[in-house]
Structures are given as C-alpha cells and as structure tokens.
Amino acid sequence: MKAVSGSEGDAPVDSSANQTPRIFGQLPMLAVPDEFNEPLPDAEIAAWVGHAP
C-alpha cells in the first residue's frame, strides 16, 4: 500500500484490489439487443442532459 498526495491530503492506495483476474460468463443469459447501438431518441437525450422533453 502506498500513499498518494493530493489537494485533499494523503490517501492510501490499495493496489492489491485488482489482483484477482476477472471471470467471464457471470451472466450467461445476458443478451444485447440488435438495436443497442442505435441513436437514442431526442427525449431520452434530453432526459440525460437535464432538459424536459
């Protein structure tokens, strides 16, 4: 463990947290729909940026 200096003071950084390799296949029934990469509707974009449709 090492400390990182910053404007908020020293904070410990635990590099051992990422030592376990990822295990793929945790959600075997997960399916991404074909339209996943389609552009979002204007109303959806407005909701994300904080404007009401």
PLY file of the C-alpha trace (Angstrom):
ply
format ascii 1.0
element vertex 53
property float x
property float y
property float z
element edge 52
property int vertex1
property int vertex2
end_header
0.00 0.00 0.00
1.28 3.46 -0.83
0.01 6.98 -0.24
-0.88 9.43 -2.98
-0.60 13.14 -2.27
-3.28 15.50 -3.47
-5.15 18.64 -2.59
-7.21 16.73 -0.01
-4.18 15.25 1.75
-2.65 11.81 1.63
-4.90 8.88 0.76
-3.86 5.23 0.83
-3.99 3.39 -2.48
-4.51 -0.36 -2.26
-3.10 -1.83 -5.46
-3.93 -5.38 -4.33
-7.64 -4.79 -5.03
-7.16 -5.51 -8.74
-5.03 -8.63 -8.39
-7.85 -11.16 -8.93
-8.46 -11.87 -12.62
-11.96 -11.32 -13.93
-14.16 -14.33 -14.52
-16.24 -14.02 -17.66
-19.59 -15.69 -18.11
-21.17 -14.48 -14.86
-24.40 -13.57 -16.69
-24.88 -16.38 -19.21
-28.45 -15.32 -20.07
-27.49 -11.71 -20.80
-28.26 -10.77 -24.39
-27.55 -7.42 -26.01
-30.36 -6.47 -28.41
-29.54 -5.66 -32.04
-30.75 -2.06 -31.63
-28.32 -1.41 -28.74
-26.06 0.80 -30.87
-28.90 2.76 -32.48
-29.03 6.51 -31.71
-31.13 7.45 -28.69
-34.42 9.28 -29.21
-34.31 13.05 -28.63
-36.49 12.70 -25.50
-34.01 10.25 -23.96
-31.04 12.52 -24.69
-32.92 15.48 -23.20
-33.60 13.49 -20.03
-29.88 12.69 -19.62
-28.73 16.28 -20.08
-31.39 17.64 -17.72
-33.97 19.06 -20.11
-37.60 18.03 -20.09
-38.92 16.88 -23.49
0 1
1 2
2 3
3 4
4 5
5 6
6 7
7 8
8 9
9 10
10 11
11 12
12 13
13 14
14 15
15 16
16 17
17 18
18 19
19 20
20 21
21 22
22 23
23 24
24 25
25 26
26 27
27 28
28 29
29 30
30 31
31 32
32 33
33 34
34 35
35 36
36 37
37 38
38 39
39 40
40 41
41 42
42 43
43 44
44 45
45 46
46 47
47 48
48 49
49 50
50 51
51 52
